[in-house]
Amino acid sequence: MKRKSKKLWVIVGAVLGVIGITLGITFGTMAALGAKQPADYRENLPLRFIAHRGLSSQYAENTEAAFLAAAKSPFFYGIETDVYFTTDDVAVCAHDDNAFQDDSVRITGSIYAEIENLPLKESSYGFSGSEICTFATYLSICRQYDKVAVIELKQPSIDSEQIKTLIKLAKYYCNDRFVLISFSLQQVKMAEQTDASVVTQHLSGNPSTGRMSLLQGYNVSLSKGAVNAALIRSAHRKGREVGVWTVNTIEEVGRLAALGVDYVTTDYDFSGVRNV
């Protein structure tokens, strides 16, 4: 009987030891991940508005005209765009790889000369641009009008060298006034590994994914239905920022402002609306 009891206690001790080691590794890893970035959140800053693909409610999205319209409005803090690379490594602004009226043409399957003058397909607001805008043109507009460039890594196949190119261009035009964002956490990690000084945001429409990204030390930009006051408070305690997309009514802006979000991405210029 004594032998069995002793054996039992040895087994229990071993199990507890394994659990302790596992918990230590888990919490140690979580703490390290959560502390990996300097704080981006600052208290008492106003809610900042980001023009979604430029002023896309009034102009063809991701075009020079849309970017200029947003840039000229004091309402917007920053201008968002989506980026793809052509086969000859020219970065261009488009939400979709097949951005053209000829739906068979792909940015990632073309050299720039083949697509630079192709008419763009109609947006959800009924606007169609006459030509694609280069990433360099977008950045030059952001610099000229002192807007933060919010750059979404849209291309699934983007590699570290292409991310390095985007960062180099963004720094040349905008110094440190740019943010790299992506739905792919792997792409966010690639951006930070390329240049640890770059500010990033992980995009998600899932609140659980948002909480996990915050736990790992990332800023987040979430769909408007995926945020709540507890998540935002938790983010701010960790020194992280929370953006929300895509918010197109003043009522939603008011609700999110009350929750304490840092950024709102919108298709509209609400500068003529009171109490924004």
C-alpha positions as CSV (number, residue, x, y, z in Angstrom):
1,M,0.0,0.0,0.0
2,K,2.8,2.4,0.9
3,R,4.6,1.6,-2.4
4,K,1.4,2.4,-4.3
5,S,0.9,5.7,-2.4
6,K,4.5,6.7,-3.1
7,K,4.2,5.8,-6.7
8,L,1.0,7.9,-6.9
9,W,2.7,10.9,-5.4
10,V,5.6,10.6,-7.8
11,I,3.1,10.6,-10.8
12,V,1.2,13.6,-9.3
13,G,4.4,15.5,-8.8
14,A,5.5,14.8,-12.3
15,V,2.2,15.9,-13.8
16,L,2.2,19.1,-11.7
17,G,5.7,19.8,-12.8
18,V,4.8,19.5,-16.4
19,I,1.8,21.8,-15.9
20,G,3.9,24.3,-14.1
21,I,6.5,24.3,-16.9
22,T,3.8,24.6,-19.6
23,L,2.1,27.5,-17.8
24,G,5.4,29.2,-17.3
25,I,6.3,28.9,-20.9
26,T,2.8,30.0,-22.0
27,F,2.6,33.1,-19.8
28,G,6.2,33.9,-20.4
29,T,5.6,33.8,-24.1
30,M,2.5,35.9,-23.8
31,A,4.2,38.5,-21.7
32,A,7.1,38.7,-24.1
33,L,4.8,39.0,-27.1
34,G,2.7,41.7,-25.4
35,A,5.8,43.7,-24.6
36,K,7.5,43.5,-28.0
37,Q,6.5,46.9,-29.3
38,P,6.7,50.4,-27.8
39,A,3.4,52.0,-27.1
40,D,1.7,53.7,-30.0
41,Y,-1.4,54.8,-28.1
42,R,-1.4,58.3,-26.6
43,E,-4.0,59.6,-24.2
44,N,-6.2,62.6,-25.0
45,L,-5.7,62.5,-28.8
46,P,-8.9,63.3,-30.8
47,L,-10.7,60.7,-32.9
48,R,-8.9,60.6,-36.3
49,F,-10.6,60.0,-39.6
50,I,-9.1,58.0,-42.5
51,A,-10.4,58.4,-46.1
52,H,-11.2,54.9,-47.3
53,R,-9.5,54.5,-50.7
54,G,-9.5,58.3,-50.9
55,L,-12.8,60.2,-50.9
56,S,-14.5,57.2,-52.4
57,S,-18.1,58.3,-51.9
58,Q,-17.5,61.1,-54.4
59,Y,-14.7,59.9,-56.7
60,A,-13.6,56.6,-58.2
61,E,-11.8,54.7,-55.4
62,N,-8.1,54.5,-55.2
63,T,-7.6,57.1,-58.0
64,E,-5.6,60.3,-58.0
65,A,-8.8,62.3,-58.0
66,A,-10.1,60.5,-54.9
67,F,-6.8,60.9,-53.1
68,L,-6.5,64.6,-53.9
69,A,-10.1,65.3,-52.7
70,A,-9.4,63.6,-49.4
71,A,-6.0,65.3,-49.1
72,K,-7.6,68.8,-49.5
73,S,-10.1,68.2,-46.7
74,P,-8.9,69.1,-43.2
75,F,-11.4,66.6,-41.9
76,F,-9.1,63.6,-42.8
77,Y,-6.0,62.7,-40.8
78,G,-5.0,60.0,-43.2
79,I,-5.7,58.4,-46.6
80,E,-6.0,54.7,-47.0
81,T,-5.1,52.7,-50.1
82,D,-4.6,49.1,-51.2
83,V,-1.4,48.1,-53.0
84,Y,-0.4,45.5,-55.7
85,F,2.7,45.0,-57.7
86,T,3.0,44.5,-61.4
87,T,5.3,41.9,-62.9
88,D,8.0,44.5,-63.4
89,D,7.6,45.6,-59.7
90,V,5.7,48.8,-60.1
91,A,3.5,49.3,-57.0
92,V,-0.1,50.5,-57.9
93,C,-3.2,51.4,-55.9
94,A,-6.2,49.1,-56.4
95,H,-8.6,47.1,-54.2
96,D,-8.7,44.2,-56.5
97,D,-6.2,42.4,-58.7
98,N,-8.7,42.6,-61.6
99,A,-9.3,46.4,-61.2
100,F,-10.2,47.1,-64.8
101,Q,-13.3,47.1,-67.0
102,D,-11.6,44.2,-68.9
103,D,-12.1,41.8,-66.0
104,S,-9.6,39.3,-67.5
105,V,-6.6,41.6,-66.9
106,R,-4.7,41.2,-63.6
107,I,-2.3,43.7,-62.1
108,T,-0.1,40.8,-60.9
109,G,0.0,39.3,-64.3
110,S,0.9,42.5,-66.3
111,I,3.7,44.9,-66.7
112,Y,2.9,48.4,-65.8
113,A,2.9,49.7,-69.4
114,E,0.2,47.2,-70.3
115,I,-2.2,48.6,-67.6
116,E,-1.4,52.2,-67.0
117,N,-4.0,53.6,-69.4
118,L,-6.7,50.9,-68.9
119,P,-10.1,52.2,-67.7
120,L,-11.1,51.0,-64.2
121,K,-14.2,49.1,-63.3
122,E,-17.1,50.9,-61.7
123,S,-17.1,51.2,-57.9
124,S,-20.0,50.5,-55.6
125,Y,-20.9,54.2,-55.8
126,G,-21.0,54.2,-59.6
127,F,-17.7,55.9,-60.3
128,S,-15.1,54.7,-62.8
129,G,-11.6,56.0,-63.1
130,S,-9.8,56.5,-66.4
131,E,-6.4,55.1,-65.2
132,I,-4.7,53.4,-62.4
133,C,-2.8,55.4,-59.8
134,T,0.8,54.5,-58.9
135,F,1.8,54.1,-55.3
136,A,4.4,56.8,-55.7
137,T,1.7,59.3,-56.9
138,Y,-0.5,58.5,-53.9
139,L,2.5,59.0,-51.5
140,S,3.4,62.3,-53.1
141,I,-0.2,63.5,-52.5
142,C,0.0,62.4,-48.8
143,R,3.3,64.3,-48.4
144,Q,2.1,67.5,-50.2
145,Y,-1.0,67.7,-48.0
146,D,0.6,66.3,-44.8
147,K,-1.7,63.3,-44.5
148,V,-0.7,60.0,-43.0
149,A,-0.5,57.2,-45.6
150,V,-2.4,54.1,-44.5
151,I,-1.2,51.4,-46.8
152,E,-3.0,48.0,-47.0
153,L,-0.9,45.1,-48.2
154,K,-3.6,43.6,-50.4
155,Q,-1.6,41.2,-52.6
156,P,-1.7,37.7,-51.1
157,S,1.6,36.8,-52.7
158,I,3.6,39.8,-51.6
159,D,7.1,39.0,-50.5
160,S,9.6,40.5,-48.1
161,E,11.5,42.3,-50.9
162,Q,8.3,44.0,-52.1
163,I,7.4,45.0,-48.6
164,K,10.9,46.4,-48.2
165,T,10.2,48.4,-51.4
166,L,7.0,49.8,-50.1
167,I,8.6,50.9,-46.8
168,K,11.5,52.5,-48.7
169,L,9.1,54.5,-50.9
170,A,6.9,55.4,-47.9
171,K,9.8,56.7,-45.9
172,Y,11.2,58.7,-48.9
173,Y,7.9,60.5,-49.4
174,C,6.3,60.5,-45.9
175,N,9.2,60.0,-43.4
176,D,7.5,58.2,-40.6
177,R,3.9,59.4,-41.4
178,F,2.6,56.1,-42.7
179,V,1.1,52.8,-41.4
180,L,1.2,49.4,-42.9
181,I,-2.0,47.3,-42.5
182,S,-3.1,43.8,-43.5
183,F,-5.6,41.1,-42.9
184,S,-2.7,38.7,-42.9
185,L,-0.8,38.6,-39.6
186,Q,2.1,37.0,-41.4
187,Q,2.4,40.1,-43.7
188,V,2.2,42.3,-40.6
189,K,5.1,40.3,-39.1
190,M,7.1,40.5,-42.3
191,A,6.7,44.3,-42.3
192,E,7.9,44.5,-38.7
193,Q,10.8,42.1,-39.4
194,T,11.8,44.3,-42.3
195,D,11.8,47.4,-40.3
196,A,11.0,47.4,-36.6
197,S,10.3,51.1,-36.6
198,V,7.3,50.8,-38.9
199,V,3.8,51.2,-37.3
200,T,1.4,48.4,-38.3
201,Q,-2.2,47.3,-37.7
202,H,-3.7,43.9,-38.1
203,L,-7.1,44.0,-39.8
204,S,-9.9,41.7,-38.8
205,G,-13.7,41.4,-38.7
206,N,-13.5,38.9,-35.8
207,P,-13.4,40.2,-32.2
208,S,-11.6,37.1,-31.0
209,T,-8.9,37.6,-33.6
210,G,-8.6,41.2,-32.6
211,R,-8.2,40.3,-28.9
212,M,-5.5,37.7,-29.8
213,S,-3.6,40.2,-31.9
214,L,-3.7,42.7,-29.1
215,L,-2.5,40.1,-26.7
216,Q,0.5,39.5,-29.0
217,G,1.3,43.2,-29.0
218,Y,-0.2,44.4,-32.3
219,N,-2.4,47.5,-33.1
220,V,-5.6,46.4,-34.7
221,S,-8.2,47.8,-37.1
222,L,-11.5,46.0,-36.8
223,S,-14.9,46.0,-38.5
224,K,-17.4,48.2,-36.7
225,G,-19.3,45.3,-35.3
226,A,-16.2,43.7,-33.8
227,V,-15.3,46.3,-31.2
228,N,-16.6,47.0,-27.7
229,A,-15.5,49.2,-24.8
230,A,-13.7,46.4,-22.9
231,L,-11.6,45.6,-26.0
232,I,-10.6,49.2,-26.5
233,R,-9.8,49.7,-22.8
234,S,-7.6,46.6,-22.9
235,A,-5.8,47.8,-26.0
236,H,-5.1,51.2,-24.5
237,R,-3.7,49.6,-21.3
238,K,-1.3,47.7,-23.5
239,G,-0.3,50.8,-25.4
240,R,-2.1,49.7,-28.5
241,E,-4.4,51.6,-30.9
242,V,-7.8,50.5,-32.3
243,G,-9.1,51.6,-35.7
244,V,-12.6,50.7,-37.0
245,W,-13.8,50.3,-40.6
246,T,-15.8,51.1,-42.7
247,V,-18.1,53.6,-40.9
248,N,-20.5,55.6,-43.1
249,T,-23.1,57.1,-40.9
250,I,-22.7,59.8,-38.4
251,E,-24.7,57.8,-35.8
252,E,-22.1,55.0,-36.0
253,V,-19.3,57.6,-35.7
254,G,-20.9,58.9,-32.5
255,R,-21.2,55.4,-31.0
256,L,-17.6,54.5,-31.7
257,A,-16.3,57.9,-30.5
258,A,-18.1,57.2,-27.2
259,L,-16.4,53.8,-27.0
260,G,-13.0,55.5,-27.3
261,V,-11.7,54.2,-30.7
262,D,-8.6,56.0,-32.1
263,Y,-9.3,55.9,-35.8
264,V,-12.4,55.7,-38.0
265,T,-12.1,54.7,-41.7
266,T,-14.9,56.1,-43.8
267,D,-16.0,56.8,-47.4
268,Y,-17.5,60.2,-46.4
269,D,-16.3,63.6,-45.4
270,F,-18.4,64.5,-42.3
271,S,-16.8,67.9,-41.9
272,G,-20.1,69.7,-42.5
273,V,-21.8,67.7,-39.8
274,R,-22.1,69.0,-36.2
275,N,-20.8,67.0,-33.2
276,V,-18.4,64.7,-35.1
